[in-house]
Amino acid sequence: MSAAHILVVDDEADIRGLLKEILSEEGYNVDVAGDAGQARASRARQLPDLVLLDIWMPDTDGITLLREWQGATAEASCPVVMMSGHGTVETAVEATRLGAFDFVEKPLSLQKLLRTVERALEAGKRKRHAGKLLAASPGVPVGRSRVMQQLRADLAQIATNDSPVLLVGETGTGKEHIAEEIHRLSGRKGDLVAVNCAALTPALIESQLFGHTKGAFTGADEAQRGLFREADGGTLLLDEIGELDARTQAKLLRVLQEGEVRPVGEERAVPIDVRILAATHRNLAELVTQGAFREDLLYRLKVVQLAVPPLRERPEDITLLFEHFLARAISRFGTASCTTLRR
C-alpha cells in the first residue's frame, strides 16, 4: 500500500520544514506550500490524502481556501485540518462548519497532531467508502424531490466528519432514520445508540447518560456504564434534546468540550470517542431566548444543522414512499398479505 500523501500549507518556513521532517519520518509522502498559489498548484498536480492548512497567510487566508476546496466534487476533495496560532472557538466552529476535519492550535503539540493526522486519514477512507455506499443505494433517504436530493448530498459531505449534527424537523419526518443513515455512512465501528431525552427519568438522568459506580447512591447495587460509554466508538443520538434540564445541559456541554464523561460516584473522568447527533422538533433558538436552553450548548450542537422536511412540502415523493414501504411489507409479511395494498 502506498504512503499517504499530505500537503502542508503554512507561510512560516520553519513550521513547513519541521512538519515535513516529522511526517516524513512517520512514513508519509509530504509536499509543502508557502502560500495559497503554491497550494493550489500542488493540489492541481496531485490531490493529497490530507491537507494541513494554516489560517493566517499573506495572500489568501486559509478559511477562503477551505471554502474553495470544500466546494469541489467528492472526487476532488480530501480531509483538511486547520492550524492557527490565534484560534478562537468561533474560528474553529466556522472551519468545522465549512467542512474542516479538525482545528489545531499553535504552538503545535506534535503528539496530538500525529493523532489528528491518523484520524483524518482514516476519515478520508471512510468518506470514500461512504461514497460507494451512496452510489449503491442512491434512494436513501427515500425521495426524488429536490429537497431530498440536497439532503442526500449533504449527508455525503458530513457523514464521515465527526462533528456534531443537529437534526431539526417536525415529529414524524424521519429524523431518526436520517441519523441511522449518517451513522451507516460514517464507517464508525461502534454502535448507534439512540435515546429519547424526554423519556429519561429526571432523578436518574445523569447515571443513565454518564453511568455510575456501585454504591454511588441508594439503589445502585451494581455499576452502570451509561449511554455515552455504550456508544463509545460509535454514535449517540440524543432525540428530543430540547427536553433536557439545565443541570444535564451543563454536563453535556462539558462532555462535548472535553471528550470525556465522569460516572456518578467516580473521581476520575473516562475518555470517550462518541459522535453526537441531536434531534428536536422544537425551536431551540426560541428556548435560548426563554432561558430554557443553553446558548453555548446550542452553539456546540449546531456545528452542522440538517432540516428534515415534512411530506407536505415534497408531495412528489408520496408515490415513491408508498412503493418503498410496500416493498418492505412484502419482504416482511409475504406477497399474499399485501394484495389489498397493491390494489
Phi, psi and omega per residue, in radians:
M1 nan 2.292 -3.110
S2 -1.250 2.679 -3.130
A3 -1.189 2.553 3.098
A4 -1.132 2.503 -3.109
H5 -1.758 2.091 -3.102
I6 -2.056 2.343 3.074
L7 -1.885 2.139 3.097
V8 -1.780 2.117 -3.123
V9 -2.056 1.924 -3.117
D10 -2.756 2.396 -3.117
D11 -1.397 -0.129 3.115
E12 -1.642 2.027 -3.063
A13 -1.068 -0.637 -3.124
D14 -1.097 -0.741 -3.130
I15 -1.203 -0.731 3.095
R16 -1.007 -0.832 -3.108
G17 -1.114 -0.749 -3.126
L18 -1.114 -0.811 -3.116
L19 -1.159 -0.665 3.108
K20 -1.103 -0.747 -3.135
E21 -1.107 -0.844 -3.081
I22 -1.168 -0.807 -3.112
L23 -1.182 -0.604 3.087
S24 -1.134 -0.691 3.102
E25 -1.116 -0.473 3.099
E26 -1.413 -0.024 3.086
G27 1.694 0.122 -3.142
Y28 -1.533 2.681 3.021
N29 -1.597 2.011 -2.946
V30 -2.060 2.280 2.935
D31 -1.983 2.686 3.122
V32 -2.231 2.681 3.085
A33 -2.492 2.426 -3.092
G34 -1.681 -0.156 3.118
D35 -2.738 3.112 -3.061
A36 -1.128 -0.672 3.141
G37 -1.065 -0.808 3.110
Q38 -1.126 -0.651 3.135
A39 -1.125 -0.766 3.121
R40 -1.090 -0.738 -3.132
A41 -1.115 -0.709 3.141
S42 -1.130 -0.760 3.118
R43 -1.134 -0.588 3.132
A44 -1.174 -0.615 3.129
R45 -1.242 -0.773 -3.119
Q46 -2.726 2.173 3.108
L47 -1.224 2.121 3.137
P48 -1.315 2.910 3.036
D49 -1.448 -0.333 -3.108
L50 -2.792 2.497 3.043
V51 -2.081 2.259 2.936
L52 -1.742 1.972 -2.919
L53 -2.124 2.098 3.074
D54 -1.294 2.511 -3.134
I55 -1.374 -0.786 -3.020
W56 -1.710 1.917 3.104
M57 -2.341 2.745 -3.004
P58 -1.202 -0.581 -3.037
D59 -1.661 -0.902 3.137
T60 -2.420 2.284 -3.111
D61 -1.267 2.737 -3.071
G62 -1.088 -0.569 3.122
I63 -1.084 -0.697 3.105
T64 -1.113 -0.760 3.100
L65 -1.108 -0.736 3.125
L66 -1.043 -0.796 3.138
R67 -1.059 -0.703 3.136
E68 -1.125 -0.810 -3.067
W69 -1.287 -0.625 -3.132
Q70 -1.257 -0.237 3.062
G71 -1.450 -0.045 -3.134
A72 -1.317 2.958 3.089
T73 -1.196 2.868 -3.126
A74 -1.023 -0.607 -3.128
E75 -1.231 -0.348 -3.090
A76 -1.969 0.464 3.133
S77 -2.170 2.787 3.108
C78 -2.712 2.858 3.123
P79 -1.077 2.518 3.111
V80 -2.230 2.238 3.035
V81 -1.905 2.109 -3.111
M82 -1.485 2.539 3.106
M83 -2.233 2.475 3.109
S84 -2.816 2.504 3.042
G85 -1.637 -0.035 -3.124
H86 -2.283 0.779 -3.041
G87 -1.342 2.608 3.014
T88 -2.276 2.864 3.097
V89 -1.045 -0.692 -3.122
E90 -1.098 -0.737 3.137
T91 -1.144 -0.749 -3.138
A92 -1.087 -0.764 3.138
V93 -1.153 -0.720 3.113
E94 -1.070 -0.770 3.123
A95 -1.074 -0.729 -3.133
T96 -1.169 -0.694 3.110
R97 -1.095 -0.556 3.131
L98 -1.409 -0.083 3.057
G99 1.989 0.022 3.095
A100 -1.095 2.478 3.131
F101 -1.233 -0.713 -3.101
D102 -2.781 3.021 -3.103
F103 -2.375 2.148 3.128
V104 -2.111 2.494 -3.079
E105 -1.706 2.577 3.001
K106 -1.617 2.618 -0.024
P107 -1.144 2.462 -3.020
L108 -1.285 2.371 2.921
S109 -1.529 1.896 -3.017
L110 -1.092 -0.627 3.111
Q111 -1.115 -0.778 3.116
K112 -1.151 -0.699 -3.127
L113 -1.097 -0.729 3.138
L114 -1.120 -0.663 3.080
R115 -1.128 -0.713 3.129
T116 -1.123 -0.704 3.108
V117 -1.058 -0.789 3.126
E118 -1.064 -0.782 -3.138
R119 -1.133 -0.713 -3.114
A120 -1.155 -0.727 3.117
L121 -1.133 -0.677 3.084
E122 -1.133 -0.687 3.108
A123 -1.113 -0.625 3.091
G124 -1.087 -0.716 3.091
K125 -1.114 -0.734 3.142
R126 -1.119 -0.638 -3.137
K127 -1.150 -0.700 3.102
R128 -1.139 -0.667 3.095
H129 -1.143 -0.699 3.121
A130 -1.090 -0.653 3.106
G131 -1.057 -0.691 3.110
K132 -1.172 -0.688 3.103
L133 -1.106 -0.736 3.121
L134 -1.128 -0.684 3.132
A135 -1.127 -0.574 -3.132
A136 -1.339 -0.437 -3.133
S137 -2.395 1.161 -3.050
P138 -1.164 -0.156 -3.122
G139 -1.650 0.258 -3.141
V140 -1.940 2.162 -0.104
P141 -1.177 2.732 -2.995
V142 -1.172 2.322 3.071
G143 2.617 2.442 3.064
R144 -1.798 -0.158 -3.092
S145 -1.078 2.746 -3.117
R146 -1.041 -0.680 -3.099
V147 -1.155 -0.614 3.117
M148 -1.327 -0.575 3.042
Q149 -1.100 -0.694 3.100
Q150 -1.173 -0.660 3.125
L151 -1.097 -0.716 3.097
R152 -1.123 -0.690 3.103
A153 -1.110 -0.697 3.113
D154 -1.125 -0.690 3.121
L155 -1.061 -0.724 3.138
A156 -1.089 -0.565 -3.110
Q157 -1.344 -0.658 -2.963
I158 -1.836 -0.185 -2.998
A159 -1.035 -0.749 -3.047
T160 -1.641 0.026 3.007
N161 -1.553 2.224 -3.008
D162 -1.349 0.169 -3.129
S163 -1.136 2.609 3.040
P164 -1.058 2.590 3.117
V165 -2.230 2.305 3.064
L166 -1.836 2.078 3.121
L167 -1.733 2.120 -3.124
V168 -2.083 2.547 3.140
G169 2.823 2.853 -3.114
E170 -1.163 2.791 3.074
T171 -1.032 2.301 3.100
G172 1.597 0.048 -3.119
T173 -1.448 -0.160 3.073
G174 1.733 0.528 -3.114
K175 -1.100 -0.683 3.140
E176 -1.159 -0.622 3.090
H177 -1.107 -0.713 3.095
I178 -1.119 -0.695 3.098
A179 -1.072 -0.717 3.101
E180 -1.076 -0.665 -3.139
E181 -1.213 -0.699 3.082
I182 -1.034 -0.792 -3.140
H183 -1.134 -0.738 -3.139
R184 -1.046 -0.771 -3.108
L185 -1.307 -0.391 -3.052
S186 -1.168 -0.497 -3.092
G187 1.332 0.118 3.117
R188 -1.126 2.429 -2.980
K189 -1.378 -0.414 3.137
G190 -1.396 -3.103 -3.093
D191 -1.488 2.855 2.895
L192 -1.603 2.065 3.111
V193 -1.932 2.138 -3.105
A194 -1.965 2.423 3.116
V195 -2.446 2.379 3.056
N196 -1.557 1.914 -3.068
C197 -1.077 -0.516 -3.137
A198 -1.202 -0.357 -3.092
A199 -1.681 -0.069 -3.141
L200 -1.229 2.389 3.127
T201 -1.183 2.079 -3.070
P202 -0.938 -0.687 -3.078
A203 -1.240 -0.410 -3.062
L204 -2.096 0.255 -2.994
I205 -1.059 -0.667 -3.116
E206 -1.161 -0.763 -3.136
S207 -1.207 -0.565 3.115
Q208 -1.156 -0.674 -3.140
L209 -1.448 -0.818 -2.963
F210 -1.841 -0.165 3.132
G211 1.544 3.016 3.089
H212 -2.674 2.795 3.077
T213 -1.558 2.853 3.087
K214 -1.132 2.282 3.136
G215 1.390 0.178 -3.110
A216 -1.118 -0.494 3.114
F217 -2.743 2.952 -3.129
T218 -1.024 2.184 -3.138
G219 1.697 -0.149 3.126
A220 -1.468 1.322 -3.046
D221 -1.326 -0.315 3.078
E222 -2.601 2.750 -3.115
A223 -1.192 2.637 3.093
Q224 -2.280 2.303 -3.072
R225 -1.203 -0.657 -3.076
G226 1.560 2.758 -3.027
L227 -1.185 -0.590 3.118
F228 -1.081 -0.761 -3.131
R229 -1.308 -0.480 3.034
E230 -1.112 -0.553 -3.110
A231 -1.610 0.079 -3.088
D232 -0.979 2.255 -3.075
G233 1.498 -0.095 -3.108
G234 -2.243 -2.368 -3.020
T235 -2.319 2.429 3.059
L236 -2.020 2.111 3.073
L237 -1.717 2.033 3.074
L238 -1.728 1.593 -3.117
D239 -1.370 2.596 -3.089
E240 0.928 0.876 -3.084
I241 -1.057 -0.456 -3.114
G242 -1.190 -0.147 -3.112
E243 -1.606 -0.064 -3.121
L244 -1.194 2.478 3.101
D245 -1.337 2.912 -3.029
A246 -1.061 -0.710 -3.114
R247 -1.110 -0.777 -3.128
T248 -1.214 -0.599 3.062
Q249 -1.019 -0.740 3.141
A250 -1.106 -0.735 3.136
K251 -1.202 -0.641 3.093
L252 -1.130 -0.705 3.102
L253 -1.023 -0.744 3.137
R254 -1.109 -0.682 3.107
V255 -1.074 -0.764 3.138
L256 -1.129 -0.622 -3.120
Q257 -1.326 -0.715 -2.981
E258 -1.740 -0.347 -3.096
G259 1.203 0.568 -3.137
E260 -2.672 2.728 3.106
V261 -2.158 2.677 3.080
R262 -2.095 1.842 3.121
P263 -1.051 2.592 3.101
V264 -1.044 2.222 -3.134
G265 1.587 -0.092 3.141
E266 -1.741 2.411 -3.124
E267 -1.423 -0.529 -3.081
R268 -1.914 2.589 3.111
A269 -1.401 2.721 -3.128
V270 -2.000 2.113 3.129
P271 -1.176 2.519 3.139
I272 -2.385 2.724 3.053
D273 -2.148 1.559 -3.060
V274 -2.289 2.306 2.992
R275 -1.569 2.300 -3.080
I276 -1.744 2.177 2.936
L277 -2.012 2.349 3.107
A278 -2.160 2.559 -3.130
A279 -2.366 2.569 3.126
T280 -2.780 2.614 2.989
H281 -1.763 -0.034 -3.093
R282 -1.694 2.803 3.099
N283 -1.528 1.759 -3.067
L284 -1.165 -0.535 3.113
A285 -1.096 -0.691 3.087
E286 -1.162 -0.673 3.104
L287 -1.104 -0.630 3.077
V288 -1.080 -0.798 3.130
T289 -1.050 -0.626 -3.132
Q290 -1.418 -0.093 -3.119
G291 1.410 0.232 -3.088
A292 -1.680 -0.151 3.141
F293 -2.503 2.444 -3.082
R294 -1.271 2.284 3.122
E295 -1.170 -0.677 -3.127
D296 -1.187 -0.554 3.077
L297 -1.215 -0.760 3.085
L298 -1.020 -0.707 3.134
Y299 -1.044 -0.692 -3.131
R300 -1.294 -0.658 -3.106
L301 -1.318 -0.500 -2.994
K302 -1.671 0.571 3.055
V303 -1.025 -0.773 3.002
V304 -2.228 2.311 3.088
Q305 -2.109 2.292 3.071
L306 -2.082 2.212 3.096
A307 -1.698 2.173 3.140
V308 -1.733 1.963 -3.009
P309 -1.336 2.584 3.042
P310 -1.255 2.784 -3.061
L311 -1.113 -0.524 -3.130
R312 -1.123 -0.324 3.111
E313 -1.603 -0.015 3.116
R314 -2.522 1.049 -3.062
P315 -1.056 -0.400 3.133
E316 -1.146 -0.219 -3.138
D317 -1.609 -0.080 -3.043
I318 -1.066 -0.852 -3.122
T319 -1.073 -0.753 -3.137
L320 -1.110 -0.699 3.105
L321 -1.158 -0.700 3.091
F322 -1.029 -0.824 3.134
E323 -1.097 -0.657 -3.139
H324 -1.111 -0.851 -3.109
F325 -1.259 -0.537 3.066
L326 -1.126 -0.763 3.125
A327 -1.077 -0.691 3.104
R328 -1.131 -0.708 -3.131
A329 -1.158 -0.721 3.116
I330 -1.104 -0.717 3.134
S331 -1.102 -0.633 -3.065
R332 -1.491 -0.737 -2.981
F333 -1.906 -0.220 -3.126
G334 1.743 2.746 -3.056
T335 -1.116 -0.729 -3.059
A336 -1.063 -0.652 -3.087
S337 -1.199 -0.321 -3.056
C338 -1.907 0.248 -3.115
T339 -1.048 -0.759 -3.110
T340 -1.133 -0.593 3.108
L341 -1.147 -0.683 -3.121
R342 -1.125 -0.623 3.121
R343 -1.227 nan nan
